[in-house]
Amino acid sequence: MTSRERLSAVLNGKIPDRVPISPRIWAWLLELYGQATFLEYLELGKKHFDYDPIMQINPEIPDFIYNQFQDYSLLDNVNVEMNIEKKDGKTFVKRIVKTPAGDCSDMMVYPPAGREYGIAPNPEKIEPLIKSGKDLDKVKWLLPDPKGFSLVNYGIIDDIIGENGMMEVRPHRGVDHLLVDSLGLVNSLLLCYDDKELFKNIITVFHDYYKECLVYCLENGAQMIMESWYNCSISAGWPPDVYREYFLPCIIEDAEITHGYGAYFHFYDDGNIMPMLEDYKKINMDLMSTLCPPPMGDVDPVIVKDVLGDESALTGFVDLSTIKFGKPEEIIEQVKYAIDILGKDGGYILGTSDSIRDGSPYENVKAFFDAGIKYGKY
């Protein structure tokens, strides 16, 4: 079978010739090639490892909520002032956004690349962009119309990939990111209890915007949608009852929209998931990742396979920390275990608990792929 046939078989509830191998690997590719587009995924398959990549394509919609350093001339009637200060090796950026609805501001702190922070460190929001209900109308000016920015032709990319894998599209940052990226995680958690009405209004605005981006991608040929919910997951601190009330309905609606266009829906949470397994059934997802094991996650693969194995395909589980810091024999044992438990009777794509990180030894990465080929037979 080709890589595409193998992946399609799993997504459609059939058993392929072997377990497909498709780890998250963008960080390692970024170190290896300097970038991680679908072309690098294909190059990795040609020159290094026999695998079945699911390549993520992001529409070129600027993220003005999180990324302070954008070309604001692309937005109508928006001007921005930036104040930058360096302190203790970090960079603090104060942004003042001037819109027809008034001014709002935020502050981010940027760690230096490299060292303990890794190849692509995340900046942290230390002053929220939305401080009251008055700021919500101002923030709307930072949500660009996807039709005016995204020029990606998914059909052309899909033709280039051909039988060498599959493409998934992440339609822009959804509620999970827009909520936390505008407020910061702690402020988001507090707002849920301090001002429920504002909290709900923020979610409504961001979810309505995300659905515009989602529909735009689907209408332009996206055949699989990847939707991440790690900022708004229980491992980030959200209680299950809050998750069920505010976030789960958004996910269910997004999956329904996706299926309405005949596309696959891939749900992503790289943290703790065990208390939510029965709730996840309501999503009607086609693929779930990343099944993160302890200590970073809580996944018991035996239970996950039992509860969700008939509901959707599964991918992930092999610990990225083991791949970076462990020994090849430890990686091989994890791969064998994942295939034995999650791959039983089909329904599993061999994957990792998150992206294989920069700095992971080549021999360890090779051990993962080689073990997948050796032990992934049906």
C-alpha positions, 0 to 999 in steps of 0.5 A: 500500500502507498502511504496515503492508502495506509493512512486512509485505511486507518481513518476509515476503520480498515486494517492496512498492510502495516501500522502507518508511521506518522510522528509529529516531527516539525521541531526536528525538521526545523533543526535539520532543514531550517524549515518544516514545510510539506516539502521537508516532510517529503524530503525526509521520506526520500532520504532518511526514513520510510514513513507515512507523514500527515503534513500540516499546512497552515493558511497564511492568515496573520495572527495579530492577537498573539504575534505582536510583530506583524505588518499592521498596514495589512489591517484597515484603520489600525495603528500600533505603537511598540515599546521594547525593553531588554532585561536579564536576557529577555525582551519585553514588548509593550504594544498599544493598538489604536482602532476606531473602537478605541485603544487597547494594549498588551505586553509580552516577554520573549526568551532568547532562542537556544539554551534551555528554551529550545529552538523555538521558545514561546513568548509569554503574555504578561499583560492581557489584551482584553482587560474588560468588555470594552476591549472586545470590540477593539480586538475584533479589528485584529481578526483579519478576513481569511479571504483577504490573506490566505492564498493557499491552494490545498488542491495543488499541494495535495497533488504534489504530495500524491501517494506519499502521505496526507495533508491536514489543515490547521485553519488558524488559531481557534478559541483555544489559542485566541482566548489564552493568547489574548488574556494569558492562561491565568487571566483566562482561568480567573475570568471564567469565575470572575466575569462569566458573561465576559468570558462567554462573550469572548469565546463567542467572538473568537469561535465565530471568527474561527468558524469563518477560517474553518469554512474558508479552508474547507471550501478551498479543498482541505480534506482533513482539519486539525484542531488543537485544544491544549491551552484550554485542556484539563492539563492546563488547569481547566476543570472538566465541568468548565471544559464541558460547558464552554469548550466541548460545544465548540469542538462538537460544532467544528467537527460537524462543520468539517464532516459537512464538507466530507473532510476528516476531523483530527482532534489534538490535545497533548496533555491529560485526557483520561477524565474526558474520554466519554465526553470525547465520544460526542465529538465524533472525531476521525483521529485523536492525538497525542495520547501523552503518557506519564509523567507529562500526560496521564494516558493509559493506552489500554483504557483509551483503546477500550473507550475510544478505539471503536469511535476514532483512529488514534495516534501518538503515545511514544514519549518525545522525552524518551526519543530525545534523552533515552536509549534506542532500546527504550524507544524500541520497547515503547514503540512495540508496546504502543503497537501491541496495545493501540494497534490491535485490530487496526485503528492506530497510526504510530506517533509521538506525544508531541513533536520530536524535538530539536537535539534528539539524536539521529540514532534515536529518531532512526530507532523509532522509525525502524521499530515501526517498520519491524513491529508494525506488521499485521 
